[in-house]
C-alpha cells in the first residue's frame, strides 16, 4: 500500500457513503419496483413467470462464475487488475489512487465497492476477483428485474417477460457479469435511473422520482465517467414525462439536476484540492484520446502502442493529461480523413455481431454470436417499428445506444461499450418477439 493518505477524512467519509449508497440503491430500487404489492405481485402470473426468469438468470450466472473460478485467465482483463489495486489503496486509507503519481485516473465508485471486500477480510487477488464477480452477478440479476419493470410499463406484461428473459440468457452480457469491470453495476444503475425517470409522471411523487433518477444517474456517472453528459441528454425526458403543469415540470427538472450534481461533489471537490482545477470525475481522458487518435490507432484498445509526447520536468498528473489531450486533438485536426476512417472502424467494432478480441473469435464463439446477437438486432428493429407512433418511448430506448455510439466513435470502440445500451433495445426486441409468437398462437388456433 502507498504511504501517506491523499484524502481528507471528510472526503473519505463522503466517498464511503457514496459506495454504500451504490449498494443500497440497487437493492432498494429492486424492492421498490417489484414489491409495491408484495403478495399480489408474487402470486400474479407476471410475478410467477418473472420469478422463474430470475431463477434462470441466477443459475446461468452461477455457471459462469464457476467457469471463471476454473479458468480465471479467460476472465482477467488489465482494467480488472487496476480496479483491484485502487480498491486496496482505498481500504488502506489512501483514497481512490492507482499510484503516487496517478491519484485520480480511475472512476472511483466501483473500486470503493471492491474495497468492501478487503474490509471483509479478503486479502488475495483471487478472493477479491471472486467478490467482484459476485457483485457483478447480483447487479446482473437486479438488471433483469429492473428491465422487466421498465418494459412492463412501456409495452405490457408478456413483452416485458420476454425482454427480461433475453437479458437473462444473453451470452455476451452473461460473460461480462463474470468480469471485474464496471459494465454490470453501471447497467443496473442506468436501468434503475430510467425506471425512476418514467415515474416522474406520477402526480404526487413526481419530484421524488425525478430526484431518485438524478441520484442513480449521478452514481452511474461516478461508476463510468464517459456517461458524464447522459443526465443532460435525459433531462428533456424528465420534462416530457413530468406533470403537464409548468411548476411541476420545473420542480422535477431542478430536482433531477441538483441531485445528479450532488453525487459528483465528493470526487469534484477531491480533485479540485489535488490539482487546483475542476475535474468532475477522473483524469486520463487525454491518454484515452491518444489511444483513439494517433498514427498508432486502429479503432480498438491499444494503450501499449501510444508514443507519448515529451512532458516538461515537474509536470503533474493534470498537466500531463492536458498535454496528451492537446496532442491527440492536434493530430486529429491535421488528419481529418484518417479520423473519419477511424470513426467508421470504431462504429463497426462497437456494434459488431461477433466479439472483436482475438481470444474470442473462434468458430464456436462466432456461431454463438450469430445465433443470439443477430436475432436480437433484427427483433429490435422490428420492435422499434411497432413503437414508431410512440416517439418519446422510441427516443428513450435509443438514447443509451446513440449516446455511447457517439462517445466511442471518438474514443476506442468495443462490444464492451455498447452493453449498457442493450437492455433498452431488448424492450423493443421483446415486443417484436411477443407479436411474432402471438401471431403463431392465433394461426395455430384458427
N, C-alpha and C positions, 0 to 999 in steps of 0.2 A: 504494500500500500504506500501511497505517497505521504510524506510527512508534511505537516503544515496545512491546516484546513483553509479552503478558499471561500467558504461561505460563512456569513454571519449567522448566529443562532436563529434570529427571526426569520431569515430567508429559508434556512434549513427546515424550520417548522412549517413554513408555508408550503415548501415543496413536498414535505412528507404528507401534509394534509391533502395536497393535490393527488398524491399517489393513492391515499386511502379513499379519496373521493372517486377516483377512477374505478376502484374495485366495487365501491358501494353503488355507483350509478348504474353499472351494468346489471348488478343484481336487482336493484330497486326498479329499474325500468322494465326488466323482465317480469317482475312480480306485478308491477303497475299495469302493464299492458295485457297480461294474460289472466289476471285474477281479480278483475273488477267484480265479478260474481263467482267466487271460487267454486262452490258446489255445482252450480248450474253449468259453469264452463267445462268442468271435468266430465260431467255427465252428458253434455250435449254431444251430438255426432261429430261436430267440429273438434271439440275438446278431446274426444276419444281418439280420433284419427291423428290429430296433432301429437298426442302422447306417443303413439306408435312411431310417428316420423322422428320425434326427438329420441326415442329409444334406438331406432335405426342409426340416426346420426351419431349417437354416443357409442354404439357398437363399432361403427366404421372408424371413428376417431381412436377408439381403444386399439383397434388392429393396427392403425398407422403408428400409434405410439409404441406398440410392441416392435414393429418393424424398425423404428428409429433406435430402439434400445439394442437391437441385434446388428444393425448396420448404421452406426452413428456417422460414419464417413459420408454416407449418402445424404445426410441431413445437416451437414456442417457448412455454413456459409461464413465468409470473412466478417460480415456485419454482425453475425451472432457472437463471435469472439469479442468484438468491440463492445457490444452491449453487456456482455459478462464482465469485461474489465471495468466499464463505467459503473456497473452495479456494485462491484467490490469496493470501488472508491467511495461510492455513496454510503455503503454500510460502514466504511472506516471513518466516516465523518468528513471526507474531503470534498463532498459535493459531486455533481454530475460531470466529472472531468475524466478525460481519457489518459492524460499525462500532464506533467507540469507545464508543458508548452501548448497543450490543446485542452483548454478549460471549458470550452462551450461549443465543441464540434459535433455533439450528438443530441438528437431530440431527447429530452430528459425523462418523460413520463414512463416509458417502457422500462428503462433501466431502474427507475425507482420501484417499479413493481417487482423486478427481478431481485432487487436488493432486499425485499421482504424475505426471499428465500434464504439469503445469507443470515438475516436476523433470526430465522427459524432454525439455524444451525447447519445449513447445507454449505459445506466448505469447498468440496472439489468441483471442478468444472462440469463433470458428468452429472452430478446431482443438480447443479444449477440449471443445466440444459434440460434435464428432466422436469424440473419445476417450471421452466419457461414453456415447455411443450404442453404441460398440463394446463397452465394458464391459458395458452392459446386454444387448446381444445375446448375448454369451458367457454371461452369467448366465441368459438365457433358454434357451440350449442345455443348460446344466447342469441347469436345472429339468426339461426334458424327460427327460433321463437319470435324474434322481432320481425323478421321478414313475413312470417305468417300473419302477424297482426297488421302490418303495413298493407300487405296485399289484400287482406280481408276487407279493410276499409275502402280500398280503391277498386277492387274487382269482384268481391264476393267470396263466399266460403270455399267452394270447390276449387276455383282457380288459385286461391291463396294456399290451400293444402298442396297443390301441385307445385307451386313456386317454392314452398318450403322443402318439399321432397327433392326438388332439383338441387337446391343448395345443400341439402343433407348428404347427397351422394356424389356431387361434382368432384371428380378425381383431382383436379388441379387445386381446388380450394382445400380438399382433404389433405393433400400433400403439404400445403403451406401452413396448415394447422399444426404440423409437427416440426416446423422450422422456428427457431428462436429469432423471429423477425417481427416487425410491427404490423404486418398486414391483418392478422386475425383480430387483435384488440382494436385497431383503428376502424376496421369494418364494423365491429359491434357498436362502437361509439357513434360512427356516422349513421348507422341504421337507427340507433336509439334517438339521436338528434332529430332525424327526419320523421320518425314516429311521433315525436313531440310536436314537431312543426305542423303537421297536418291536423293536430288537435287544437291549434290556435283558433279555429273556427268556433270552439265551444264558448258560448256567450259569457258564462260566469267565470270561467277559468282560463280565458284566452291569454291574458298577460302571464299567468303562471306557466302555461305550456310554452309560451314564447321564451320566457326566462330559462326554463328547463332545456329547451332546444339550444339556446345560446351557450349554456353551461357545458352541455355534452359536446357541442361542436368546438368549443374552446379547448376542452380536454383532448378532443381528437386532433386538433392542430398542434398541441404540445406533444402528441404522440407521433405525428407525421407532419413536419413543418411545411412540406410542399402544399398542404391544404390551407395555408395561411389566408388565402383570399376566398376560400369556399364559403364562409359565413356571409361575406359581402355578396357573393353570387346568389346565395339563398335568401337574402333579405327581401327581394321582391315577392317571394313566395309567402313570407310571413305577412306582408302587406295584403297579398291576394287572399290568403285563407282567413285573415282576421275578420272579426265582425265588421259589417259594412259601415258602421258609424266611424267618422273620422277620428274621434277621440280614442276609440278602441284600437284603431289601426296604428295611430301614433304611439299609444302606450305599449302595444305589443312589439312594435319595431324597436322602440327605445329600450325596452327590457331585454330583447334579444341581443342588441348590440352591446349594451352595458355589461351584461353577464358574460358574453363572449370575451370582451376586453378584460374583464376581471380575471378570467382564467389565465391570461397571458402576463398578468402583473408580476408574479414571482420571478419568472425567467427574464422578463424585460428589465426588471429592477436589478437583478443579479448581474446581468450583462452590462448594464449601464455603469454599475460600480466597478466591474472588472476592466472595461475598455474605454469608458468615458464616451460611448456612442450608443445610440438606440439600436439594439439588436434584439428583435422580438423573441427569437427562439434560439437560434444557433448560428455559428459561423460555418465555414466550409462550403458555403454556396459558391464561392469563387472557384475552388478546386473542382466542384461539380460541374461548373460551366466549362472549365478547361478540359475535363474529361469528355464533354459533349461537343466542344467547338475547338478544333485544332487540327493540325496536319495528321495527327495520330488517331483521330476519331473515326469510328466506323458505324456509329449509331448505337452500339452496345456498351456495357460496362468495360472499363479499361483504365483504372487509376494507375496501374503499374506502367502504362505506356506514356504517361504525361511527362513532358520536359518543362519543368517549372522555370519561370524567369528568375533572374538574379534578384535576391532580396537585399535591401540595404542592411548594413550592420545595425543590430539592435531592433530590427523590425519585429513587432509583436504579432500575436495571432490575428488581431483585427486588421492590421496593416497588410499582412501577407494575404489575407482573404481578399482585400480590396485590390491589391496588385494582380492577383490571379483573375479576379473578375474583369479588370480593365484589359488584361492581356487577351482573354477569351473574346471579349466584345470587339476589341480592335481587330483580331483575326477574322471575326465574323463580318465586319464591315468591309474588309479587304477581299473576302472570298464569298460573295453573295450566292454564286451558283453552287458552290460546294455546300453552303448552309442549307439551300433548298434540297439538294440531294440527300444530305444527312437527315433532314426533317422527314423525307419520304421513308428512308431506311428505319428511322425511329418509329414512325407510324406503323410500318409493316411489322416490326418486332413487337410492339405493344399489343397489336390486335391479331397476331399470328395464331392460327388454329393449333399449331404444334408448338412445343416449348423450344426456345432458341438454344439453350445450353447444350453443348456437345454431349455431355453425360446423359442427356435425356432425349436423344434424337434417334434411338434405335427403332426398329420396326414395331416392337411391342408398344413403346410409348407413342409412336406416331399413330398406330391403329387406335389406341385408346382415345387420343385427342380427336381424331376424325369421327369416331363413333359418339363422342359426347359433346365436344365444343361446337362442331359444325351444326348439329341439330339445334343446339341452344341458340346459336346465332340466327338460324333460319326461323325458329319459333319466335324469337324476339322481334324480328322484322314483321312477322305475321301479327303478333300481339300489338305492336305499335300501330299497325294499320287498323286493327279493330278499335283501338282507342283514339283514332285520329280526330274525332269530334270533341274529345276532352283534352283540349290543347294544354291546359295548365298541368294536367296529370302527365301527359306525354313529356312535357318540358321538364318536370320534376324528376321523372325517371331517367331522363337523358343527361341531366346536369352533371352527375359524377363522371359519366363516361366522357362527355365533352371536356369537362374541366381537366381531368387527368391526361386526356389526349393532348390538349394544348400545352400543358406543363411539360409533357415528355416528348414533344417534337422539338423542344428546346433542350432539355436535359436528355440523358440517355433513355432509350426505350427498352422495355422488357415486359413479358407477360405478367410478371410480378406486379407491375404498376397499374394494371387495369383491374386487379382483383377486387378492390373495394367498390368498383362500379358494377360488378357482375350481379350481386343480389337484386339491384334495382331493375336490371334487364330481365332477371328471372320473373319479375312480376308480370311483364308483358309475355314472356315465354309461357308462363303458367296459364294465362288467359287463352293464348292460342292453342295450347295442347288440350285445355278443357273443351274448347269449341270443337276441336277435331274428335276427341273422344265422345262428346255429346252427339256429334253427327253420326258416329258409328253406332252408338246406342239407339238412336232414333231409327237408323236404317235397319238395325237388327230386329227391332220390334214392329217395323212397318208391315 
